[in-house]
Amino acid sequence: MKVLKFGGSSLATPDRIGAVGRIVLEAARTDAPVVVVSAFQGVTNQLLDCARMAEHGARGREQACDRLAARHLAAVDALVERRRRTRVRADVGALVGELRDALQGIYLLRHCPPRALDVVASFGERLSALIIAAYLGRFRRAWFADARNFVITDDQFTNANVIFSRTNRETRRHLVKSRRGIPIVTGFIGSTVDGQTTTIGRNGSDYSAAIVGAAIGASVIEIWTDVDGVLSADPRAVPSAFVLPQMTYEEAMELSYFGAKVLHSAAIAPAVAKNIPLVIKNSLNPEAPGTVISRAGQADGDRTHLAKGISSVGGVTLLTLRGLSMVGVPGVAERLFRALAVGGVNVILISQASSEHTICFAVNSPDAAKAVDAIQREFRFELQHRLTLLDEKPDQAIVAVVGDGMKGRPGVAGDVFGALGRHNINISAIAQGASERNISCVIDAGQQRHALNVIHQRFFETRKSLALVVVGVGNIGGALLRQVHEQRTYLRGKGFDLKVIAVANSRKFVLDADGLNLERWRPELSSSRRKTDLRQLARLVGQLKLTNAALVDCTANSAVVDVYPEFVEAGLHVITPNKRANVLPWPRYAALLELLERRQKHFLYEANVGAGLPVMSTIRDLIASGDRVDRIEGVLSGTLSYLFNNFDGTTPFSALVRQAHANGLTEPDPREDLSGEDVGRKLLILARQIGWTIDMRDIEVESLVPAGKKGGDGWLNALDGQLAPRLKRARARGAVLRYVGTLERGRGRAGIKEFPRDHSFATTRGSDNVIAFTTKRYAHTPLVLQGPGAGADVTAMGVFSDVLKLLHYLPE
């Protein structure tokens, strides 16, 4: 025999009931099924509303009864064959008449005791089972089995306790020995020894199924609902949650206790006692295998995840009793929890410091006032004399990570708390049982959803995900978006899920949490009605509570740098070719670095110097391996490299500048390149990268722009008179001119220098950058990097390399 239980969502409409009928009939081909049903979806709440209206004398209960009657009669008309329909409609009418009588009694007394409430609530299952039995009777013998005839309980109405000795005997007699076909059993309800109707708690139809299954010795108990099984997390909070194929009874109990809604926690106990597997199935997708809950769970060799699932409970208040008077005093905990028990307060989490100085515990927020009152009465002397204090922290949530695979595995708790810490999710309290099956922590309720996603990604998601916010979509930003789009398939093959969720230019931005279509981002941005406000963008992205996200600043704008702190506080890493952040005055720069470190966010800027050349990573590797950088010298400007590579005396320097400007190789105003300030900024960035605490005032910069030449282009002709003699002197010595930056002995200089024609700096071509590192290990022959130092594609490649680095840096 097997038990099949169907919840209200599976019975919401006649079409759904038809699908349930097909499932039952398929099971009946090989097994002897017992079917347990809930009320139609929403009916129990409607019945309880009717009872409340009757108690308060409110209008509307008759109309509500009419609506309930109409819904059930419509189901009869849709499901029951014509020759039996009249009798079934009469049975439904009789039950609705009983309901009206019960409500009339409540109305007259203006009082609804728990016993009357149970009577009213019972009609949902009674109507449901009656109609489903009549429907199945079209195909096989089926009968309405009123659980009040065999589920015997005490008289604790609304939450009655089952008397198993009598229930088991009566259930076997009614359901096994009668052999009347398929019994359709009312879930949720029972009766006292003297026949008074009781209910066994909300969602008690799961419990009814387990009670019946244990009594008849069923081979399996199937719980049919509207999801494919027990999921690794609540899919409403964690979109990437997936169905767990197997789990143990203990894991299921832990998850259900801490908020998982698929299975009622009490339903597991009778199944555990008889070692009966439970299977969670989807009546809307019966082909899905579901989740098997059993004693065995999974074999150790089959475990793919240390944790099995993540669940959470909101609406929690954290209370802490603390004081030196508690240290070493026996019985404090006993007094505390006895007082709470007497006050009717359920404690859902306990954490006590080893110093005995504090006892921390969580209660449901509606119980917080009762808990505080009970504690104040019990500890009135200690509290009055301030020997003990009571702290209350409302608006909390409990997050629980559950799994038998965590037992005996070092580092699991560290992974949980490390993941939360990296996302700035503060932990108020921690609890872990000796079984090591459950790690629970208390956090602010506002961070509940974010915490679930963070932990889920850490334990369950094989792909590393990263969301990018790209600000600045000109040449470099546009090239980066193209490269990301072209490499998406490759990255997914490597286990990376990279998406761009926002792009912004100086006027507009567009945001899509699911990721933008990178083939259409330009028209989407053009048609966007959102005006660019970077602080607003940071707030919007922060509200998404993304697990991993990064700001990619592809501008040269200091205004974007000013908003870096907001993006970091919103949980984003920063990747940029923009040099403005790394040349901030030292106090602001140090504050930015401190914020990044505190928020555990990466700041990557490979393209700040040398475009796509691995300059920064080379310095990091040298220092990390124990080397010491003594000197850096290099051609650091692509524009000045091009100009001096072609300045051989055959063409005036001014003509070369005009030609470079026409070809887009200079800034709109070439004086920005010729001032040398860009080289000075790059020297400062390199200096700070090797650990020097200096500012721009410590960098000496030779400007090629003639002094006093402001308007027009007369300054270009003056430039010829300034540089031609220097070139002539250099050529006379067999040398060439190059504009280089040098770092040595704590100071930096940028300016023109002469180099022999066989020097590596003299052999550069085009707009090449070349950088030489003299270090403790490379003392006699410098380490040299050379390659294109400008261009949108190579700069975007440098930014993309930082994106790839960040993907690798993210925790497994």
C-alpha positions in Angstrom: 0.0 0.0 0.0 1.1 3.6 -0.6 -0.2 6.9 0.6 -0.7 9.8 -1.7 -1.4 13.2 -0.2 -2.5 16.2 -2.3 -2.3 19.7 -1.0 -4.7 22.6 -1.7 -2.6 23.9 -4.7 -3.1 20.6 -6.4 -6.9 20.9 -5.9 -7.3 24.5 -6.9 -9.5 24.0 -9.9 -11.5 21.1 -11.6 -8.7 20.8 -14.1 -6.1 20.3 -11.3 -8.4 17.8 -9.7 -8.6 16.0 -13.0 -4.8 15.8 -13.1 -4.8 14.4 -9.5 -7.3 11.8 -10.6 -4.9 10.6 -13.4 -2.0 10.4 -10.9 -4.2 8.3 -8.5 -5.4 6.0 -11.2 -1.9 5.4 -12.5 -0.8 4.5 -9.0 -3.7 2.1 -8.6 -2.5 0.1 -11.6 0.4 -1.4 -9.5 -0.4 -0.4 -5.9 -3.2 -0.1 -3.4 -3.3 3.7 -2.9 -4.8 5.6 0.1 -5.4 9.2 -0.9 -5.3 12.0 1.7 -6.6 15.4 0.6 -6.5 19.0 1.8 -9.2 21.5 1.3 -9.4 23.3 -2.1 -6.8 26.0 -2.3 -7.8 29.0 -0.1 -10.9 27.4 1.4 -9.5 26.9 5.0 -8.6 30.6 5.2 -12.1 31.5 3.9 -13.7 29.3 6.5 -11.7 30.9 9.4 -12.7 34.3 8.1 -16.3 33.3 8.2 -15.9 32.2 11.8 -14.3 35.6 12.7 -17.1 37.5 11.0 -19.7 35.5 12.9 -18.0 36.0 16.2 -17.8 39.8 15.7 -21.3 40.0 14.2 -19.9 41.4 10.9 -21.8 41.2 7.8 -20.8 39.1 4.8 -20.6 35.6 6.3 -23.8 34.5 4.4 -22.4 35.8 1.1 -19.0 34.1 1.9 -20.9 30.8 2.5 -22.7 31.3 -0.8 -19.4 31.7 -2.6 -18.0 28.6 -1.0 -21.1 26.6 -1.9 -21.0 27.8 -5.5 -17.4 26.9 -5.9 -17.8 23.4 -4.7 -21.1 22.8 -6.6 -19.3 24.1 -9.7 -16.6 21.5 -9.1 -19.3 18.8 -8.8 -20.9 19.8 -12.1 -17.5 19.8 -13.8 -16.2 16.5 -12.4 -19.1 14.2 -11.4 -21.0 12.2 -14.0 -24.6 13.2 -14.6 -26.3 10.2 -13.0 -24.6 10.7 -9.7 -24.5 14.5 -9.8 -27.8 15.1 -8.0 -26.9 13.0 -5.0 -23.4 14.5 -4.7 -24.9 18.1 -5.0 -27.3 17.1 -2.2 -24.4 15.9 0.0 -22.5 19.1 -0.6 -25.6 21.1 0.2 -26.0 19.2 3.5 -22.4 19.9 4.5 -22.8 23.6 3.7 -26.0 23.6 5.7 -24.1 22.2 8.7 -21.5 25.0 8.2 -24.2 27.6 8.2 -25.6 26.2 11.4 -22.2 26.2 13.1 -21.6 29.8 12.0 -25.1 30.8 13.2 -24.3 29.4 16.7 -21.1 31.4 16.8 -23.0 34.5 15.7 -25.6 34.1 18.4 -23.1 33.6 21.1 -20.7 36.3 19.7 -18.0 33.8 20.8 -15.9 31.3 18.8 -14.1 28.9 21.2 -11.4 26.7 19.8 -13.8 23.7 19.6 -16.2 25.7 17.4 -13.3 26.9 15.2 -12.2 23.3 14.6 -15.8 22.4 13.5 -15.8 25.3 11.0 -12.3 24.6 9.7 -13.1 20.9 9.1 -15.6 21.6 6.3 -12.9 22.3 3.8 -11.4 18.8 3.8 -14.8 17.2 4.2 -16.2 18.9 1.0 -12.9 18.3 -0.9 -12.8 14.5 0.0 -16.4 14.1 -0.8 -16.1 15.6 -4.3 -12.9 13.8 -5.2 -14.2 10.5 -4.1 -17.3 11.0 -6.3 -15.1 12.0 -9.2 -12.7 9.0 -8.9 -15.8 6.8 -8.6 -16.3 7.3 -12.4 -13.3 5.2 -13.1 -12.7 2.9 -10.1 -14.3 2.1 -6.7 -13.6 5.0 -4.4 -15.1 6.2 -1.1 -15.2 9.2 1.2 -13.2 8.3 4.3 -13.9 10.8 7.1 -10.7 10.8 9.3 -12.8 11.7 12.3 -13.8 8.0 12.4 -10.2 6.8 12.9 -7.8 9.6 13.8 -8.4 9.8 17.5 -6.9 12.8 19.4 -7.1 14.6 22.7 -9.2 17.7 23.2 -6.5 20.3 22.6 -8.6 22.0 19.9 -6.9 23.7 16.9 -3.7 21.8 17.6 -4.8 18.4 18.9 -2.4 15.6 19.9 -2.9 12.2 18.2 -3.6 9.2 20.4 -1.6 6.7 18.3 -2.6 3.5 20.1 -6.2 4.0 19.2 -5.6 5.7 15.9 -3.4 2.9 14.5 -6.0 0.3 15.4 -8.9 2.2 14.0 -7.1 3.3 10.9 -6.2 -0.3 10.0 -9.7 -1.4 10.6 -11.2 1.3 8.4 -8.7 1.5 5.6 -7.2 -2.0 5.3 -9.8 -4.5 6.4 -12.8 -2.8 4.7 -11.5 -3.3 1.1 -14.0 -0.9 -0.3 -11.8 0.5 -3.1 -9.7 3.7 -3.0 -10.3 5.6 0.3 -10.2 9.4 -0.1 -9.2 10.5 3.4 -9.8 14.0 4.9 -6.5 15.5 6.0 -6.0 17.9 8.9 -8.9 16.7 11.0 -9.7 14.0 13.7 -11.9 13.7 16.6 -11.8 13.2 20.4 -12.7 9.9 22.1 -16.2 11.2 22.5 -16.5 12.3 18.9 -15.8 16.0 19.0 -14.2 17.4 15.8 -10.5 18.5 16.2 -7.8 19.7 13.9 -4.1 18.8 14.2 -2.6 22.1 13.2 -2.3 24.2 10.1 -0.7 22.3 7.2 -1.7 19.2 9.1 -2.7 17.2 6.0 1.0 16.2 5.7 0.8 14.9 9.2 -2.4 13.1 8.4 -0.7 11.3 5.5 2.2 10.2 7.8 -0.3 9.1 10.5 -2.2 7.0 8.0 1.0 5.7 6.3 2.5 4.6 9.6 -0.7 2.9 10.8 -1.2 0.8 7.6 2.5 0.1 7.1 2.7 1.8 3.7 5.7 1.2 1.5 6.0 4.9 0.7 4.2 8.2 1.5 4.0 10.6 -1.5 3.4 14.3 -0.7 2.1 15.9 -3.9 2.4 19.7 -4.1 3.1 22.4 -6.7 6.9 22.2 -6.8 9.2 19.5 -8.2 10.6 18.5 -4.8 12.5 20.0 -1.8 14.6 22.8 -3.2 18.1 23.8 -2.0 16.6 27.2 -1.0 13.4 29.2 -1.3 13.2 29.9 -5.1 11.4 33.2 -4.4 14.5 34.4 -2.7 17.2 32.4 -4.6 16.4 32.1 -8.3 19.1 29.5 -8.8 17.7 27.0 -6.2 17.4 23.5 -7.5 15.6 20.2 -6.5 17.4 18.0 -4.1 17.0 14.4 -5.3 17.5 12.8 -1.8 17.9 13.7 1.8 17.7 12.2 5.2 14.8 12.5 7.7 17.0 14.6 9.9 18.0 17.0 7.2 14.3 17.4 6.2 13.3 18.1 9.8 16.0 20.8 10.2 15.0 22.5 7.0 11.3 22.4 7.7 11.9 23.7 11.2 13.8 26.7 9.8 11.2 27.7 7.3 11.2 25.3 4.3 7.5 25.1 3.4 7.3 22.0 1.2 6.9 19.5 4.1 5.2 20.0 7.5 7.9 19.2 10.2 5.5 17.1 12.3 4.8 14.9 9.3 8.2 13.3 9.4 7.9 11.8 12.9 5.5 8.9 12.2 7.4 8.1 9.0 10.7 8.0 10.9 9.2 5.7 13.5 8.2 3.2 10.8 11.2 3.9 8.5 8.8 4.8 5.6 10.3 6.9 2.8 8.6 10.1 1.9 8.6 11.4 -1.6 7.9 15.0 -2.5 6.3 15.2 -5.9 4.7 17.9 -8.2 1.1 17.3 -9.3 1.7 19.8 -12.1 4.7 17.9 -13.3 4.2 14.3 -12.3 7.1 13.1 -14.5 9.6 14.9 -12.3 11.4 12.4 -10.0 10.9 14.6 -6.9 12.8 14.3 -3.6 13.1 11.1 -1.6 13.4 11.5 2.1 14.6 8.4 3.9 16.9 7.2 6.7 19.6 6.5 4.2 19.6 9.8 2.3 22.6 9.5 0.0 25.6 7.3 0.2 28.7 9.2 1.3 30.4 8.5 -2.0 27.5 10.2 -3.9 27.6 13.5 -2.1 28.2 16.4 -4.4 27.6 19.1 -1.8 28.6 19.4 1.8 25.4 21.3 2.6 22.0 19.9 1.6 19.9 23.0 1.8 19.5 26.5 3.1 16.4 27.8 4.8 15.5 30.9 6.8 12.9 32.2 9.3 12.1 35.9 9.4 10.1 37.9 12.0 12.5 37.0 14.8 13.6 39.0 17.9 17.0 38.4 19.5 17.2 38.7 23.3 20.4 38.7 25.3 20.6 38.3 29.1 24.1 39.4 30.2 25.9 40.4 33.3 28.8 39.5 35.6 26.4 38.2 38.2 25.8 35.2 35.9 29.4 34.0 35.7 29.8 30.8 37.6 26.3 30.9 39.1 24.5 27.5 38.7 20.9 27.5 37.5 20.8 30.8 35.6 20.0 29.1 32.3 17.4 26.9 34.1 15.7 30.0 35.6 15.7 31.7 32.2 14.2 29.0 30.1 11.8 27.8 32.8 10.4 31.4 33.0 10.0 31.5 29.3 8.3 28.1 29.2 5.8 29.2 32.0 5.1 32.3 29.9 4.3 30.2 26.9 7.3 31.4 24.8 8.9 29.1 22.3 12.6 29.6 22.0 13.8 28.9 18.4 17.6 29.4 18.8 20.0 29.5 21.7 23.6 30.7 21.9 25.6 31.0 25.1 29.1 32.4 25.4 31.7 30.1 27.0 32.4 32.9 29.5 28.9 32.4 31.0 28.6 36.2 30.8 25.8 36.1 28.2 22.9 33.9 27.1 21.5 34.8 23.7 18.3 33.4 22.3 15.8 34.1 19.5 12.0 34.1 19.7 9.3 34.8 17.2 8.7 38.6 17.2 5.0 38.3 18.4 6.3 36.5 21.5 9.0 39.1 22.3 6.8 41.1 24.7 5.8 38.0 26.6 9.4 36.9 26.8 10.6 40.2 28.1 7.8 40.3 30.7 8.7 36.7 31.9 12.4 37.6 32.2 11.7 40.8 34.0 9.6 39.0 36.6 12.1 36.2 37.1 15.2 38.4 37.2 13.6 41.5 38.8 16.2 41.7 41.6 19.2 41.4 39.3 17.7 43.8 36.7 16.7 46.4 39.4 20.3 46.5 40.7 21.8 46.4 37.3 23.6 43.2 38.1 22.1 41.8 34.9 20.9 43.5 31.7 18.5 42.5 29.1 19.1 43.6 25.5 16.4 43.3 22.8 17.2 43.3 19.0 14.1 43.2 16.8 13.8 42.7 13.0 16.1 39.7 12.9 16.1 36.5 10.8 17.6 33.1 11.2 19.5 31.5 8.4 20.3 27.8 8.7 22.7 25.8 6.5 21.8 22.1 6.8 23.4 18.9 5.6 24.7 15.6 6.9 27.7 16.1 4.6 29.0 18.8 6.9 29.7 16.4 9.7 33.4 16.1 10.4 34.4 18.4 7.5 36.7 21.3 8.7 36.1 24.8 7.4 32.4 24.6 6.7 31.4 27.2 9.3 34.3 29.3 8.1 32.9 29.2 4.5 29.5 30.3 5.8 30.7 33.2 7.9 33.4 34.2 5.4 30.8 34.4 2.6 28.6 36.6 4.7 31.4 38.8 5.9 32.7 39.4 2.3 29.2 40.8 1.6 29.1 43.0 4.7 26.3 40.9 6.3 26.7 41.2 10.0 26.0 38.2 12.2 24.2 38.8 15.5 24.4 35.3 16.9 25.7 31.8 16.0 24.5 28.4 16.9 25.7 24.9 15.9 24.6 21.6 17.4 27.0 18.8 18.3 25.6 16.8 15.3 27.3 19.3 13.0 24.2 18.9 10.7 23.0 22.5 11.1 24.9 25.8 11.3 22.5 28.6 12.2 23.1 32.4 12.5 21.0 35.4 13.2 21.2 38.4 10.9 19.3 41.6 10.2 16.0 40.7 8.5 16.7 43.2 5.7 19.6 41.1 4.6 17.8 37.8 4.7 17.4 37.4 0.9 21.0 38.6 0.2 22.4 36.1 2.8 20.5 33.2 1.2 21.9 34.0 -2.2 25.4 34.5 -0.9 25.5 31.1 0.9 23.7 29.3 -1.9 26.3 30.4 -4.4 29.1 29.4 -2.1 27.8 25.9 -1.5 25.7 24.9 -4.5 26.5 26.9 -7.6 29.3 25.4 -9.7 29.5 28.5 -11.9 31.1 31.7 -10.6 28.8 34.5 -11.5 29.8 38.2 -11.9 27.5 41.1 -12.9 29.2 44.1 -14.5 28.1 47.8 -14.4 29.9 49.5 -17.2 30.2 53.3 -17.0 31.6 54.9 -20.1 30.8 53.2 -23.4 32.9 55.1 -25.8 35.9 53.5 -27.6 37.2 51.5 -24.7 33.8 50.7 -23.1 32.3 49.7 -26.4 35.3 47.5 -27.2 35.1 45.9 -23.8 31.3 45.1 -24.3 32.1 43.5 -27.7 34.9 41.4 -26.2 32.6 40.2 -23.3 29.9 39.3 -25.8 32.3 37.4 -28.1 33.8 35.5 -25.2 30.6 34.6 -23.3 30.4 31.0 -24.6 34.1 30.4 -23.8 33.6 31.7 -20.3 30.6 29.6 -19.6 32.6 26.6 -20.7 35.2 27.5 -18.1 32.5 27.7 -15.4 32.0 31.5 -15.4 28.6 33.2 -15.7 29.5 36.8 -16.8 26.7 39.3 -17.5 26.5 43.0 -18.0 23.5 44.4 -16.0 24.0 48.1 -16.6 25.7 50.5 -19.1 25.9 54.2 -18.7 27.2 57.2 -20.6 27.3 60.8 -19.5 23.6 61.3 -20.3 21.7 58.0 -19.8 21.9 54.6 -18.3 20.0 51.3 -18.7 19.7 48.6 -16.0 18.5 45.0 -16.2 19.2 42.6 -13.3 18.9 39.6 -15.7 21.6 40.9 -17.9 21.5 43.2 -21.0 21.4 41.8 -24.6 24.9 42.8 -25.7 23.8 42.7 -29.3 21.3 45.5 -28.6 22.8 47.6 -25.8 23.3 50.7 -28.0 19.6 51.1 -29.0 18.5 50.2 -25.5 20.7 52.9 -24.0 19.7 55.4 -26.6 16.0 54.9 -25.9 16.4 54.8 -22.1 14.5 57.4 -20.1 16.8 57.1 -17.1 19.1 60.1 -16.9 22.6 59.4 -15.6 22.9 59.9 -11.9 25.7 57.6 -10.7 24.7 57.8 -7.0 21.2 56.7 -8.0 22.7 53.9 -10.1 24.8 52.7 -7.2 21.7 52.6 -5.0 19.7 50.7 -7.5 22.4 48.1 -8.0 22.9 47.8 -4.3 19.2 47.1 -3.9 19.6 44.1 -6.2 21.7 42.4 -3.5 23.9 40.7 -6.1 26.3 38.0 -4.9 29.2 39.3 -7.0 29.2 42.5 -9.0 31.8 45.0 -10.2 31.8 48.6 -11.4 33.8 48.9 -14.6 34.8 52.6 -15.1 35.9 53.1 -18.7 36.0 56.9 -18.4 38.8 59.4 -17.7 36.4 61.3 -15.5 37.1 62.3 -11.9 33.4 62.7 -11.2 33.0 58.9 -11.6 35.9 58.3 -9.2 34.1 60.5 -6.6 31.2 57.9 -6.6 33.5 54.9 -6.1 32.7 54.8 -2.4 29.0 54.5 -3.0 29.5 51.6 -5.4 31.9 49.9 -3.0 29.3 50.3 -0.1 26.7 48.8 -2.5 28.9 45.7 -2.6 30.8 46.2 -5.9 34.4 45.6 -6.8 36.0 48.2 -9.0 37.8 47.7 -12.3 39.1 50.6 -14.3 41.5 52.0 -16.8 40.7 55.5 -15.4 43.9 56.8 -13.7 42.1 59.4 -11.6 41.5 57.2 -8.6 45.1 56.1 -8.2 46.4 59.7 -8.3 44.0 61.1 -5.7 45.7 63.1 -2.9 47.1 60.7 -0.4 44.5 61.1 2.3 41.6 60.4 -0.1 43.5 57.6 -1.7 44.2 56.0 1.6 40.6 56.3 2.6 39.5 54.6 -0.6 41.9 51.7 0.0 40.7 51.4 3.6 37.1 51.2 2.4 37.9 48.6 -0.2 39.8 46.5 2.4 37.0 46.8 5.0 34.4 45.8 2.5 36.7 43.0 1.1 36.4 44.3 -2.4 39.1 44.2 -5.2 40.4 47.2 -6.9 41.9 46.3 -10.3 43.5 48.7 -12.7 45.9 46.9 -15.0 45.1 49.3 -17.9 46.1 52.3 -15.9 49.7 52.0 -17.3 50.7 50.4 -20.5 47.1 49.7 -21.9 47.0 46.0 -22.3 50.6 45.3 -21.1 50.8 43.3 -17.8 52.5 46.1 -15.9 50.6 46.0 -12.6 50.5 42.2 -12.4 54.3 42.1 -13.1 54.9 44.5 -10.2 52.5 42.5 -7.9 54.2 39.2 -8.8 57.7 40.7 -8.2 56.8 42.0 -4.8 54.8 38.9 -3.8 57.7 36.7 -4.6 60.0 38.7 -2.3 61.8 40.8 -4.9 62.5 44.6 -4.4 61.9 47.1 -7.1 64.7 49.7 -7.1 64.1 51.5 -10.3 61.4 51.8 -13.0 62.0 53.6 -16.3 59.8 53.6 -19.3 58.2 55.2 -22.3 54.7 55.5 -20.8 52.8 57.6 -23.3 51.6 56.1 -26.6 51.2 59.6 -28.1 54.7 60.8 -27.1 56.2 57.5 -28.1 54.7 57.9 -31.6 55.9 61.5 -31.9 59.5 60.8 -30.8 59.8 57.5 -32.8 59.1 59.6 -35.9 61.1 62.7 -35.0 64.2 62.2 -37.0 64.7 65.7 -38.3 63.1 65.2 -41.7 59.7 66.4 -40.5 59.2 69.3 -38.0 57.9 68.2 -34.7 54.9 70.5 -35.1 53.9 68.7 -38.3 54.2 65.4 -36.6 51.8 66.7 -33.9 49.3 67.9 -36.5 49.5 64.6 -38.2 49.0 62.6 -35.0 46.1 64.8 -34.1 44.4 64.3 -37.5 44.8 60.5 -37.0 43.2 60.5 -33.6 46.4 59.7 -31.8 46.3 62.6 -29.4 43.8 64.1 -27.0 41.4 66.7 -28.6 43.9 69.3 -27.3 47.4 67.9 -27.9 48.8 70.1 -25.2 47.3 67.6 -22.7 49.7 64.9 -24.1 52.6 67.3 -24.5 52.3 68.6 -21.0 53.7 65.3 -19.7 51.1 65.2 -16.9 49.8 61.9 -18.1 53.2 60.4 -17.8 53.5 62.0 -14.3 50.3 60.4 -13.2 51.4 57.0 -14.5 54.7 57.4 -12.5 52.7 58.1 -9.4 50.5 55.0 -9.9 53.6 52.9 -10.4 55.2 54.4 -7.3 52.2 53.7 -5.1 52.0 50.2 -6.6 55.6 49.4 -5.3 54.7 50.9 -1.9 55.8 54.5 -2.0 53.7 57.0 -0.1 54.0 59.9 -2.4 51.8 62.5 -4.2 52.0 64.3 -7.5 54.1 67.0 -5.9 56.9 64.4 -5.6 56.9 63.9 -9.4 58.9 66.3 -11.5 57.3 66.7 -14.9 59.0 68.4 -17.9 56.3 70.1 -20.1 56.9 70.4 -23.8 54.3 73.1 -24.2 56.1 76.4 -24.6 55.5 78.8 -21.7 53.1 81.7 -22.3 51.7 80.3 -25.5 47.9 80.1 -24.8 45.7 80.7 -27.9 45.8 79.5 -31.5 48.5 77.1 -32.7 51.4 79.5 -32.5 52.8 77.3 -29.7 53.4 74.5 -32.3 55.9 76.7 -34.2 57.6 77.6 -30.9 57.8 73.9 -30.2 60.0 73.4 -33.3 62.5 76.0 -32.2 62.6 74.3 -28.8 63.1 70.7 -29.9 65.1 70.9 -33.1 68.4 71.9 -31.4 68.0 69.1 -28.8 67.5 66.5 -31.6 70.6 67.9 -33.4 72.8 67.6 -30.3 71.5 64.0 -29.6 72.2 62.9 -33.2 75.7 64.3 -33.1 76.3 61.9 -30.2 74.7 58.9 -32.0 71.6 59.1 -29.8 67.8 59.5 -30.1 65.3 61.5 -28.0 62.6 59.8 -26.0 60.1 61.1 -23.4 60.5 58.8 -20.5 59.4 58.5 -16.9 61.8 57.4 -14.1 61.2 56.3 -10.5 64.2 56.0 -8.3 65.1 56.7 -4.7 61.7 57.8 -3.6 61.2 60.4 -6.4 60.0 60.5 -9.9 60.8 62.5 -13.1 59.2 62.7 -16.5 61.0 64.3 -19.4 63.1 64.1 -22.5 66.2 61.9 -22.3 68.8 60.8 -24.8 69.4 57.1 -25.5 72.0 55.3 -27.7 70.6 53.9 -30.9 71.2 50.3 -29.6 69.2 50.9 -26.4 65.9 49.1 -26.0 64.1 52.5 -25.7 65.6 53.6 -29.0 64.1 50.6 -30.9 60.4 51.3 -30.2 58.0 51.6 -33.1 54.7 53.2 -33.6 53.0 54.0 -30.2 54.8 51.3 -28.3 55.3 51.5 -24.6 58.4 50.0 -23.1 59.1 49.7 -19.4 62.2 48.4 -17.7 62.2 47.2 -14.1 65.5 47.1 -12.2 65.1 45.0 -9.0 67.2 43.1 -6.5 67.0 40.0 -8.8 67.1 41.9 -12.1 70.0 44.1 -11.0 72.3 43.8 -14.0 69.8 43.2 -16.8 66.4 44.9 -16.3 63.2 43.1 -16.9 61.6 44.8 -19.9 58.0 44.9 -21.1 57.2 46.3 -24.5 54.1 46.5 -26.7 51.3 48.9 -27.9 50.6 51.5 -25.2 47.4 52.9 -26.7 44.3 51.9 -28.6 40.8 51.0 -27.6 41.1 47.3 -28.3 44.3 46.7 -26.3 43.1 48.9 -23.4 39.8 47.1 -23.3 41.8 43.8 -23.3 43.6 45.1 -20.2 40.3 45.8 -18.6 39.0 42.4 -19.6 42.0 40.7 -18.1 41.1 42.4 -14.8 37.6 41.0 -15.2 39.0 37.5 -15.6 41.3 38.0 -12.6 38.4 39.0 -10.5 36.5 35.8 -11.6 39.4 33.7 -10.4 39.7 35.7 -7.2 36.1 35.1 -6.2 35.8 32.3 -3.7 35.0 28.8 -4.9 
